[in-house]
Amino acid sequence: MTIQVDTSVVRGGGEACLQLADDVGRALEYFDNHIDKAQSWAGGALIQWLLSEHSSYASRVDSGLVRSKALMIASGGALDDVARRFDENEYDAQVSVRDLFDDLDPSVATAPIDGSTERQSIALGSPSAALAPPESSVADPAFAVVWNIINWPDYISLSYWGRQLLNAIFQIVAPSLTGGQDLFEFLAQKLGGDWDKVALAGSAFGHLGDFFDGLADTVHNLAVDVFAAWTSGESADRAGEYFAELAAAFAAQPEVYGDLASKYSNAAWAAFGACQGLLSALDAAVDALVVFLMGFASVGEALAAIFSGGATAVPAVVSAVIAVVEAFSSAWGAMMTTLSLTIAVGATLGSATTTIEFVPLPEV
């Protein structure tokens, strides 16, 4: 039987595989640039607890990308060998080509890809186009505006301005100790952790998942093109099954990367909420202490002093006004403490209960 093979198309498929191997190399660089394997960027007891398996996750991601690159290099080499052997001797090629493609998943009888297999829709020019710069959800400008608005009572809080004054003095005296960061935020992050860097890592994991999604679709379409030009023979079936299993292995990866993105994003929000809760609680406590030291037991008592002080008791009225403002600020601070800690608790539960289960990639 004559085997129909357009070796130029098959050889082109091999070259495309090697280009995809280069794309995986770019994904490895992206991973190295945006995710610290040693977790030295995180810090904070809360994040260290939530992401205690970070080194293991990073190692699995690294090995998965390295294996993906090796698979694409091996696939490119196999297709190039197919083209070469059919160019040299069609009969010998029929006998030997099938041995170039291993069964990547012996436990499943996978339908091979052929020229009639439906193509996947691809939005991006290459898988690596999905590797956008990571963004911190906690540092989202719209969220920052909303958060600043609901924290407006800070500007009438003596505790808040006291913290600003102490921080300004500290930045003049010893700025290197916090790297220019707000002193109180720096101290709070020692407990919670650096949420922005963790959020950026979560975003990077999400983009790596998008990369694998694009890689799976690209390999699938590449195989459809190859087997439209290599249309018959047991070797074609064997190779078609190989590429179907390879595409399926890549397509199984985005789910775990989505879980990693969720786990890290929630960990970042947990640290943010815990930090903000501590600062709000500090401000509320100090403002309440100010009210107490001024001799007022409640907002009502301070308000009564304003209206009963009379024109000759200006200092008493001023004190009462300050007490009312501080009492309001303390109450608002207590509310923000509750809100922040609610965010922290919810995000902590979300991160802690997200299970990471990697799907192994085939070995070359």
C-alpha positions as CSV (number, residue, x, y, z in Angstrom):
1,M,0.0,0.0,0.0
2,T,1.3,3.4,-0.9
3,I,1.5,5.8,2.1
4,Q,0.4,9.4,1.3
5,V,2.9,11.7,2.9
6,D,3.7,15.3,2.0
7,T,7.0,15.4,3.7
8,S,7.4,19.2,3.3
9,V,4.3,19.7,5.5
10,V,5.5,17.1,8.0
11,R,8.9,18.8,8.2
12,G,7.1,22.1,8.7
13,G,5.3,20.6,11.6
14,G,8.6,19.5,13.1
15,E,9.9,23.1,12.8
16,A,6.7,24.4,14.4
17,C,7.2,22.0,17.3
18,L,10.7,23.5,17.8
19,Q,9.3,27.0,17.7
20,L,6.8,25.9,20.4
21,A,9.7,24.6,22.4
22,D,11.2,28.1,22.3
23,D,7.8,29.4,23.4
24,V,8.0,27.1,26.4
25,G,11.4,28.5,27.1
26,R,9.9,32.0,27.2
27,A,7.4,30.6,29.7
28,L,10.3,29.4,31.9
29,E,11.9,32.8,31.8
30,Y,8.5,34.4,32.8
31,F,8.2,32.0,35.7
32,D,11.8,32.7,36.8
33,N,11.2,36.5,36.6
34,H,7.9,36.7,38.4
35,I,7.8,33.8,40.9
36,D,10.6,33.5,43.6
37,K,11.1,29.7,44.2
38,A,12.5,30.4,47.6
39,Q,9.6,32.6,48.7
40,S,11.9,35.2,50.0
41,W,9.5,37.8,48.6
42,A,6.6,36.8,50.9
43,G,7.5,37.1,54.6
44,G,4.8,37.4,57.2
45,A,3.6,34.6,59.5
46,L,0.2,34.5,57.9
47,I,1.4,34.1,54.3
48,Q,4.2,31.7,55.4
49,W,1.5,29.5,56.8
50,L,-0.9,29.8,53.9
51,L,1.8,29.2,51.3
52,S,3.9,26.8,53.3
53,E,4.1,24.5,50.2
54,H,5.3,27.3,47.9
55,S,8.7,25.7,47.3
56,S,7.1,22.5,46.3
57,Y,4.6,24.2,44.0
58,A,7.4,26.2,42.4
59,S,9.4,23.1,41.9
60,R,6.5,21.2,40.2
61,V,5.8,24.2,37.9
62,D,9.5,24.4,37.0
63,S,9.8,20.7,36.2
64,G,6.5,20.8,34.3
65,L,7.7,23.6,32.0
66,V,11.1,21.8,31.5
67,R,9.3,18.6,30.6
68,S,7.0,20.5,28.3
69,K,9.9,21.9,26.4
70,A,11.5,18.5,26.2
71,L,8.3,17.1,24.8
72,M,8.1,19.7,22.1
73,I,11.7,19.2,21.1
74,A,11.2,15.4,20.9
75,S,8.1,15.9,18.9
76,G,9.8,18.2,16.5
77,G,12.7,15.7,16.1
78,A,10.3,12.8,15.5
79,L,8.4,14.7,12.7
80,D,11.7,15.7,11.1
81,D,12.7,12.0,11.2
82,V,9.4,11.0,9.6
83,A,10.0,13.4,6.7
84,R,13.6,12.3,6.2
85,R,12.8,8.6,6.3
86,F,9.9,8.9,3.8
87,D,12.2,11.0,1.5
88,E,14.8,8.3,1.6
89,N,12.8,5.1,1.4
90,E,9.0,4.8,1.7
91,Y,9.0,1.1,2.5
92,D,11.6,1.4,5.3
93,A,9.8,4.4,6.6
94,Q,6.5,2.4,6.9
95,V,8.3,-0.2,9.1
96,S,10.3,2.2,11.3
97,V,8.4,5.4,11.7
98,R,5.8,4.1,14.2
99,D,8.6,3.6,16.7
100,L,9.3,7.3,16.8
101,F,6.0,8.0,18.7
102,D,5.5,6.4,22.1
103,D,2.1,6.0,23.7
104,L,2.1,8.8,26.2
105,D,-0.9,7.4,28.1
106,P,-1.1,3.6,27.8
107,S,-4.1,3.5,30.2
108,V,-6.4,5.2,27.7
109,A,-7.2,4.3,24.1
110,T,-7.1,7.8,22.6
111,A,-8.7,8.6,19.3
112,P,-5.9,9.8,17.0
113,I,-5.9,13.3,15.5
114,D,-6.2,13.2,11.7
115,G,-6.8,15.7,8.9
116,S,-10.6,15.6,9.5
117,T,-10.3,16.5,13.2
118,E,-12.0,19.8,14.0
119,R,-9.5,22.6,14.6
120,Q,-9.4,24.7,17.8
121,S,-10.1,28.4,17.7
122,I,-7.0,30.4,18.8
123,A,-7.3,34.1,19.7
124,L,-3.5,34.8,20.2
125,G,-0.7,34.5,17.7
126,S,1.4,32.2,20.0
127,P,1.0,30.6,23.4
128,S,3.6,33.0,24.9
129,A,1.4,36.0,24.0
130,A,-0.7,35.0,27.0
131,L,2.3,35.8,29.3
132,A,1.2,39.4,30.1
133,P,2.9,41.3,33.0
134,P,1.2,40.2,36.2
135,E,-1.0,42.6,38.1
136,S,-1.8,42.8,41.8
137,S,-5.5,42.7,42.5
138,V,-4.9,44.3,45.8
139,A,-3.2,47.3,44.1
140,D,-6.1,47.8,41.6
141,P,-6.5,51.6,41.2
142,A,-10.3,51.4,41.4
143,F,-10.2,49.4,44.6
144,A,-7.6,51.9,46.1
145,V,-10.0,54.8,45.4
146,V,-12.9,53.0,47.1
147,W,-10.8,52.0,50.0
148,N,-9.5,55.5,50.5
149,I,-13.1,56.9,50.4
150,I,-14.4,54.6,53.0
151,N,-11.4,55.4,55.2
152,W,-12.0,59.2,55.0
153,P,-12.4,59.5,58.8
154,D,-8.7,58.8,59.1
155,Y,-8.2,62.5,58.2
156,I,-9.9,63.6,61.4
157,S,-8.2,61.0,63.6
158,L,-5.5,62.2,66.0
159,S,-4.2,58.6,66.0
160,Y,-3.8,58.6,62.2
161,W,-2.0,61.9,62.2
162,G,0.1,60.8,65.1
163,R,1.2,57.7,63.1
164,Q,2.0,60.0,60.1
165,L,4.2,62.2,62.2
166,L,6.0,59.3,63.8
167,N,6.5,57.7,60.3
168,A,7.8,61.0,58.9
169,I,10.4,61.3,61.7
170,F,11.4,57.6,61.3
171,Q,11.9,58.1,57.5
172,I,14.2,61.0,58.2
173,V,16.2,59.2,61.0
174,A,16.4,55.6,59.7
175,P,14.7,55.2,56.3
176,S,16.8,52.2,55.3
177,L,15.3,50.0,57.9
178,T,11.9,49.9,56.1
179,G,13.2,50.6,52.6
180,G,11.1,53.8,52.5
181,Q,7.9,51.9,53.3
182,D,5.4,53.3,55.9
183,L,6.7,52.2,59.3
184,F,3.4,50.9,60.7
185,E,2.6,49.1,57.4
186,F,6.0,47.6,57.5
187,L,5.5,46.3,61.0
188,A,2.0,45.0,60.2
189,Q,3.4,43.2,57.1
190,K,5.8,41.3,59.4
191,L,2.8,39.5,60.6
192,G,0.7,39.4,57.5
193,G,3.2,39.4,54.7
194,D,3.9,41.3,51.4
195,W,0.5,41.0,49.8
196,D,1.4,42.8,46.6
197,K,4.2,40.4,45.7
198,V,2.0,37.4,46.6
199,A,-0.8,38.8,44.4
200,L,1.6,39.3,41.5
201,A,2.7,35.7,41.9
202,G,-0.9,34.6,41.8
203,S,-1.5,36.6,38.6
204,A,1.6,35.1,37.0
205,F,0.4,31.6,37.8
206,G,-2.9,32.5,36.1
207,H,-1.1,33.7,32.9
208,L,0.9,30.5,32.9
209,G,-2.4,28.6,32.9
210,D,-3.5,30.7,29.9
211,F,-0.2,29.8,28.2
212,F,-0.8,26.0,28.6
213,D,-4.3,26.5,27.2
214,G,-2.9,28.2,24.1
215,L,-0.2,25.5,23.9
216,A,-2.7,22.7,23.9
217,D,-4.8,24.3,21.1
218,T,-1.7,25.2,19.0
219,V,-0.3,21.6,19.2
220,H,-3.8,20.3,18.3
221,N,-4.0,22.5,15.2
222,L,-0.4,21.7,14.3
223,A,-1.3,18.0,14.3
224,V,-4.4,18.5,12.2
225,D,-2.2,20.2,9.6
226,V,0.4,17.4,9.7
227,F,-2.1,14.6,9.4
228,A,-3.9,16.3,6.6
229,A,-0.6,15.7,4.7
230,W,0.1,12.3,6.2
231,T,-3.2,10.5,5.6
232,S,-2.7,6.8,5.9
233,G,-0.9,4.0,7.5
234,E,-0.5,2.5,11.0
235,S,2.4,4.9,11.7
236,A,0.1,7.9,11.0
237,D,-2.4,6.5,13.4
238,R,0.3,5.9,16.1
239,A,1.6,9.5,15.6
240,G,-1.9,10.9,15.6
241,E,-2.6,9.2,18.9
242,Y,0.6,10.6,20.3
243,F,-0.3,14.2,19.4
244,A,-3.8,13.8,20.7
245,E,-2.4,12.7,24.1
246,L,0.2,15.4,24.0
247,A,-2.5,18.1,23.4
248,A,-4.7,16.6,26.1
249,A,-1.8,16.6,28.6
250,F,-1.3,20.3,28.0
251,A,-5.0,21.0,28.1
252,A,-5.2,19.4,31.6
253,Q,-2.7,22.0,33.0
254,P,-4.7,25.3,33.2
255,E,-7.0,24.0,36.0
256,V,-4.2,23.6,38.5
257,Y,-2.7,27.0,37.5
258,G,-6.1,28.5,38.1
259,D,-6.1,27.0,41.6
260,L,-2.7,28.4,42.2
261,A,-3.8,31.8,41.1
262,S,-6.8,31.6,43.4
263,K,-4.8,30.4,46.4
264,Y,-2.1,33.1,46.1
265,S,-4.7,35.9,45.4
266,N,-6.6,34.9,48.5
267,A,-3.4,34.7,50.5
268,A,-2.6,38.3,49.4
269,W,-6.1,39.5,50.4
270,A,-5.8,37.7,53.7
271,A,-2.5,39.6,54.5
272,F,-4.0,42.9,53.3
273,G,-7.1,42.5,55.5
274,A,-5.0,41.4,58.5
275,C,-2.7,44.4,58.1
276,Q,-5.5,46.9,57.6
277,G,-7.4,45.4,60.5
278,L,-4.4,45.9,62.9
279,L,-3.9,49.5,61.8
280,S,-7.7,50.3,62.1
281,A,-7.8,48.6,65.5
282,L,-4.8,50.7,66.7
283,D,-6.3,53.9,65.5
284,A,-9.7,53.1,67.1
285,A,-8.1,52.2,70.4
286,V,-6.0,55.4,70.5
287,D,-8.9,57.6,69.5
288,A,-11.1,56.0,72.2
289,L,-8.3,56.6,74.7
290,V,-8.1,60.3,73.8
291,V,-11.9,60.6,74.4
292,F,-11.5,58.9,77.8
293,L,-8.5,61.1,78.8
294,M,-10.5,64.2,77.9
295,G,-13.0,63.1,80.5
296,F,-15.9,62.0,78.4
297,A,-17.4,58.6,78.7
298,S,-19.5,58.7,75.6
299,V,-20.4,60.6,72.4
300,G,-23.6,61.7,74.1
301,E,-21.8,63.2,77.0
302,A,-19.5,65.1,74.7
303,L,-22.4,66.4,72.6
304,A,-24.2,67.6,75.8
305,A,-21.1,69.5,76.8
306,I,-21.1,71.4,73.5
307,F,-24.6,72.7,74.0
308,S,-24.4,73.3,77.7
309,G,-20.9,75.0,77.9
310,G,-22.1,78.5,77.1
311,A,-20.2,81.3,75.6
312,T,-17.9,81.6,78.6
313,A,-16.7,78.1,78.4
314,V,-14.9,78.1,75.0
315,P,-12.1,75.7,76.1
316,A,-14.7,73.2,77.3
317,V,-16.7,73.4,74.1
318,V,-13.5,73.0,72.0
319,S,-12.6,69.9,74.1
320,A,-16.1,68.5,73.7
321,V,-15.9,69.0,69.9
322,I,-12.6,67.2,69.7
323,A,-14.0,64.5,71.8
324,V,-17.0,64.1,69.5
325,V,-14.7,63.9,66.5
326,E,-12.4,61.4,68.1
327,A,-15.3,59.3,69.4
328,F,-16.7,59.2,65.8
329,S,-13.3,58.3,64.4
330,S,-12.9,55.6,67.0
331,A,-16.3,54.1,66.1
332,W,-15.5,54.2,62.4
333,G,-12.2,52.6,63.1
334,A,-13.9,49.8,64.9
335,M,-16.2,49.3,61.9
336,M,-13.2,49.3,59.5
337,T,-11.4,46.8,61.8
338,T,-14.4,44.5,61.5
339,L,-14.5,44.9,57.7
340,S,-10.8,44.4,57.3
341,L,-10.8,41.3,59.5
342,T,-13.8,39.9,57.7
343,I,-11.8,40.2,54.4
344,A,-8.9,38.6,56.1
345,V,-10.9,35.7,57.5
346,G,-12.8,35.0,54.3
347,A,-9.6,35.1,52.2
348,T,-7.7,33.0,54.6
349,L,-10.3,30.3,54.4
350,G,-10.4,30.6,50.7
351,S,-6.6,30.1,50.4
352,A,-6.3,27.5,53.1
353,T,-9.0,25.3,51.6
354,T,-7.8,25.5,48.0
355,T,-6.1,22.1,47.2
356,I,-3.4,22.1,44.6
357,E,-3.3,18.9,42.6
358,F,-0.8,18.8,39.7
359,V,-1.5,16.8,36.6
360,P,1.7,15.0,35.7
361,L,3.0,15.6,32.2
362,P,4.3,12.6,30.2
363,E,8.0,11.8,30.3
364,V,10.0,12.0,27.1
